[in-house]
Amino acid sequence: MSNQITNYDGSVVTSPQQLVYAETVNQIQAIMKDTVRFPGPVRAMGSFHSLTPCASSSGTIINMSNMKRIIDIDETNMTIRAEAGLELIDAAKELRSKNLQFVTNVEIGNMTLGSAACCQSKDALDQGQVDSYVIEIKWVDPSGQLREASITSDPDLLYRMRSSYGLSGVIYEVTFKLERLEAIRLTYLLRNVADLTENEVAKVVGNNQGVICWTLGSVAVFECRNSAPKVDSSSRWLADVRRMLWSHVVAFVSRYSQSFMPSQTLKNLLLDGWFAILRSSYRVLNWIGGFTLHDPDKIVDYRKTPPSGRYAFTFWAFPREQWLHTLKEYLTFREQHFRRYGFRCNMPLGSYFIRKDVNSILSYTHDGDIISIDPIHAYTKADKAAWNLFLTKFNAWAYQRKGIPLLNQSPFVNSSHVVAAYGRRWHEFKDWIRKEDPNGRMLNPFFGELTM
Ligand SMILES: Cc1cc2nc3c(=O)[nH]c(=O)nc-3n(C[C@H](O)[C@H](O)[C@H](O)COP(=O)(O)OP(=O)(O)OC[C@H]3O[C@@H](n4cnc5c(N)ncnc54)[C@H](O)[C@@H]3O)c2cc1C
């Protein structure tokens, strides 16, 4: 198929009849109105870094990558207004030259601002969810009309738009709140999961501005973020190394440590050895007191990452108080799955601490603080089916424990999962989408099943 498009990690492939690289708002309006030439479902696409088919369509895909102008950076009101196809990393670079930054400098630099404005996102080292800081959204609705909502003109509509996933139309312009460029320090704390207590977890999340926990084998490494007076020139290179590790090295080594080993025993030894090296690196960082960097230097650019350096993951959120118990149960689930199916994830397990946030209807922290459990894996052709089976089993396991999945970052999410996770808000969301798009012009089979 000439229009075949594959997402970043290769897990989602879609072939629209019409693939349009939009250049203007008028063009988007014309597409929306012409149901014959541009058949539904009509889906907007950013850089297709989602892990689910949320942007997929057999009808029409509007790729936003040619609409990436910065319209205005307002240093008085501390806002940036830009077209929706602009990638976070490019916007951050421009802001940086003016000593400014986004409030949430999410690690994925290639998320477009359009997607950031209307999808769920996570960043544990800043202020959680990117969409909470979008203060104005302009879009073309399913009938081709221009619409807008802002924090002042219609906060209720903005609350819905912030998790609309392109189901109420195509966003063409967004305005985000900004902050002054900030120096931060990352510090590291290593603990055996078996010895960790609720009290310690409460202290770690209470005493730091941001926390991610990486679990390597049975050791939890807390990566903690706090403001710093300045960036030490001696540690600047560590931020470069951190980005290089995520964009090229960790997935590459994880993948190939497994690929060429003739026996399972050797594979296990090598993976254990690799995790031991990663733990030692974190121990060194702990000994030297961590390092400082500018907050936007956390943002990683994956544009030059070759397929060999790419990874896939899933994300399920759990109430903060439930996390440690659930993490310990996860380690047992992981072991049992490995014994039964011979598969285990070859990258560190991520856990993001995200604070309560009621700024969007599908905020996964609407009911309180969460910490996630995110298995990460760099798969090969040989173990792709095993990874998919693991994801399905993990979904069932997380669902039983009242986990909350994301619509763009939890592969194989289904309607039972979202109904249980979002409850009343899910029904409210569905009713609103039906009102905004009565003919289902934007509804692809993925969202069709979820909103049945
Ligand atoms: C290696 C990797 C690392 C990642 N790390 C993180 C991370 O740290 N934090 C995090 O939060 N996420 C992370 N993600 C997930 C990713 O950021 C999200 O899935 C994000 O939504 C992708 O943005 P995108 O621009 O690629 O959107 P797409 O995947 O192209 O689209 C996502 C959804 O947004 C809709 N959409 C896109 N543009 C528009 C528009 N202009 N108007 C209306 N709807 C639109 C699409 O229709 C679709 O429903 C990561 C993904 C990968 C592959």
The ligand as an SDF file (V2000), in Angstrom:
LIG
                    3D

 53 58  0  0  0  0  0  0  0  0999 V2000
   10.2090    6.1340   22.7710 C   0  0  0  0  0  0  0  0  0  0  0  0
    8.9850    6.7720   23.3180 C   0  0  0  0  0  0  0  0  0  0  0  0
    9.0670    7.4810   24.5080 C   0  0  0  0  0  0  0  0  0  0  0  0
    7.9310    8.0860   25.0440 C   0  0  0  0  0  0  0  0  0  0  0  0
    8.0430    8.7680   26.2090 N   0  0  0  0  0  0  0  0  0  0  0  0
    6.9490    9.4040   26.7070 C   0  0  0  0  0  0  0  0  0  0  0  0
    7.0290   10.1960   27.8960 C   0  0  0  0  0  0  0  0  0  0  0  0
    8.0710   10.3200   28.5150 O   0  0  0  0  0  0  0  0  0  0  0  0
    5.9130   10.8110   28.3260 N   0  0  0  0  0  0  0  0  0  0  0  0
    4.7150   10.7040   27.6590 C   0  0  0  0  0  0  0  0  0  0  0  0
    3.7500   11.2840   28.0860 O   0  0  0  0  0  0  0  0  0  0  0  0
    4.6300    9.9820   26.5360 N   0  0  0  0  0  0  0  0  0  0  0  0
    5.6840    9.3260   26.0570 C   0  0  0  0  0  0  0  0  0  0  0  0
    5.5660    8.5890   24.9100 N   0  0  0  0  0  0  0  0  0  0  0  0
    4.2320    8.4680   24.2770 C   0  0  0  0  0  0  0  0  0  0  0  0
    3.9390    9.5990   23.3030 C   0  0  0  0  0  0  0  0  0  0  0  0
    4.4580   10.7890   23.7330 O   0  0  0  0  0  0  0  0  0  0  0  0
    2.4510    9.8440   23.1870 C   0  0  0  0  0  0  0  0  0  0  0  0
    1.8430    8.6880   22.6880 O   0  0  0  0  0  0  0  0  0  0  0  0
    2.0910   11.0580   22.3170 C   0  0  0  0  0  0  0  0  0  0  0  0
    0.6900   11.1830   22.2650 O   0  0  0  0  0  0  0  0  0  0  0  0
    2.6640   10.9690   20.9210 C   0  0  0  0  0  0  0  0  0  0  0  0
    2.5420   12.2200   20.2770 O   0  0  0  0  0  0  0  0  0  0  0  0
    2.4440   12.2830   18.7120 P   0  0  0  0  0  0  0  0  0  0  0  0
    2.6210   13.6970   18.3030 O   0  0  0  0  0  0  0  0  0  0  0  0
    3.3550   11.2850   18.1290 O   0  0  0  0  0  0  0  0  0  0  0  0
    0.9160   11.8710   18.4750 O   0  0  0  0  0  0  0  0  0  0  0  0
    0.3130   10.6830   17.6100 P   0  0  0  0  0  0  0  0  0  0  0  0
    0.7960    9.4060   18.1520 O   0  0  0  0  0  0  0  0  0  0  0  0
    0.5320   10.9320   16.1790 O   0  0  0  0  0  0  0  0  0  0  0  0
   -1.2300   10.8580   17.9470 O   0  0  0  0  0  0  0  0  0  0  0  0
   -1.7250   10.6510   19.2510 C   0  0  0  0  0  0  0  0  0  0  0  0
   -3.2070   11.0210   19.3300 C   0  0  0  0  0  0  0  0  0  0  0  0
   -3.3310   12.4330   19.2030 O   0  0  0  0  0  0  0  0  0  0  0  0
   -4.1980   12.7710   18.1290 C   0  0  0  0  0  0  0  0  0  0  0  0
   -3.6580   13.9790   17.5150 N   0  0  0  0  0  0  0  0  0  0  0  0
   -2.3790   14.2120   17.1350 C   0  0  0  0  0  0  0  0  0  0  0  0
   -2.2800   15.4610   16.6280 N   0  0  0  0  0  0  0  0  0  0  0  0
   -3.5140   16.0090   16.6940 C   0  0  0  0  0  0  0  0  0  0  0  0
   -4.0610   17.2630   16.2930 C   0  0  0  0  0  0  0  0  0  0  0  0
   -3.3350   18.2180   15.7290 N   0  0  0  0  0  0  0  0  0  0  0  0
   -5.3920   17.4670   16.4910 N   0  0  0  0  0  0  0  0  0  0  0  0
   -6.1670   16.5140   17.0600 C   0  0  0  0  0  0  0  0  0  0  0  0
   -5.7000   15.3220   17.4470 N   0  0  0  0  0  0  0  0  0  0  0  0
   -4.3950   15.0670   17.2630 C   0  0  0  0  0  0  0  0  0  0  0  0
   -4.1520   11.5520   17.2270 C   0  0  0  0  0  0  0  0  0  0  0  0
   -5.3110   11.4680   16.4090 O   0  0  0  0  0  0  0  0  0  0  0  0
   -4.0690   10.4350   18.2460 C   0  0  0  0  0  0  0  0  0  0  0  0
   -5.3470   10.1540   18.7650 O   0  0  0  0  0  0  0  0  0  0  0  0
    6.6810    7.9770   24.3580 C   0  0  0  0  0  0  0  0  0  0  0  0
    6.6010    7.2570   23.1650 C   0  0  0  0  0  0  0  0  0  0  0  0
    7.7370    6.6480   22.6530 C   0  0  0  0  0  0  0  0  0  0  0  0
    7.6120    5.8630   21.3900 C   0  0  0  0  0  0  0  0  0  0  0  0
  1  2  1  0
  2  3  1  0
  2 52  2  0
  3  4  2  0
  4  5  1  0
  4 50  1  0
  5  6  2  0
  6  7  1  0
  6 13  1  0
  7  8  2  0
  7  9  1  0
  9 10  1  0
 10 11  2  0
 10 12  1  0
 12 13  2  0
 13 14  1  0
 14 15  1  0
 14 50  1  0
 15 16  1  0
 16 17  1  0
 16 18  1  0
 18 19  1  0
 18 20  1  0
 20 21  1  0
 20 22  1  0
 22 23  1  0
 23 24  1  0
 24 25  2  0
 24 26  1  0
 24 27  1  0
 27 28  1  0
 28 29  2  0
 28 30  1  0
 28 31  1  0
 31 32  1  0
 32 33  1  0
 33 34  1  0
 33 48  1  0
 34 35  1  0
 35 36  1  0
 35 46  1  0
 36 37  1  0
 36 45  1  0
 37 38  2  0
 38 39  1  0
 39 40  1  0
 39 45  2  0
 40 41  1  0
 40 42  2  0
 42 43  1  0
 43 44  2  0
 44 45  1  0
 46 47  1  0
 46 48  1  0
 48 49  1  0
 50 51  2  0
 51 52  1  0
 52 53  1  0
M  END
$$$$
